Amino acid sequence: MLLSGAFLLALVLLGIVLATTGAGHRANSQATGVQAAAEQPPTTQVRASASACSLPAGSQAVPWTSPPAAQWGTVGSMQVPQNPGLFGPQHTDGPWSTCFAHDPSGALLAAMNLWAEGTAVAPSELVARLAVGAPKNLGSDVRLGSDGPIQFAGYRYGSYTPAVAEVVVVFRGPEGKLLAVATTMVWAGEDWKYWFPPDGAPAMQVLGDLTGYVQWSGF
């Protein structure tokens, strides 16, 4: 099955179709490309500007087996975990959630908020603001969830360094179908951003259940 770039940050043409057909597509992440996109960790000192990101880097413990402390809010049409005072987002502006802590939990929440924002704005607008390495023209403005309701079901942490966080986010689509999508976040300047795979497709897998994943949902 061929996947368009629009699906990457919209998930509609992929998540719903894959969950229905049981098909899947795998794309190997290119570590050198990710490292090139990620900058070296900046200092965590509080910046002077009130609009800048200033959450301190907290615990560097990776939430392998249980989710970080967070409350569930609504971004677009999805329920999403947030902890503004600890992990982020520190700033919200309409559908945009930005400024996450420079730690493993901050990266996880940044990844989940990013996907939720895909239900509120067009993919081209989303990647322009919150991704690195994305093409200028995705060729489609189909939003995530436009083929049916979609929510978070859980996650699995793959690896973490201060420059790159590899997580797998699980979505629950129509009829309860589960789709796991690999999401790479890189530390770029003062916030976590999505690393857009060179071939336009993240690794993904249709799941029968959440075995091996941390169940985490707002429902």
Secondary structure, 3 states (H helix, E strand, C coil): CCCCHHHHCCCHHHHHHHHHHCCCCCCCCCHHHHHHHCCCCCCCCCCCCCCCCCCCCCCCCCCCCCCCCCEEEEECCEEEEEECCCCECCEEECCEEECCCCCHHHHHHHHHHHHHHCCCCCHHHHHHHHEECCCCCCCCCCCCCCCCCCEEEEEEEEEECCCEEEEEEEEECHHHCEEEEEEEEEEECCEEEEECCCCCCCCEEEECCCCCCEECCCC
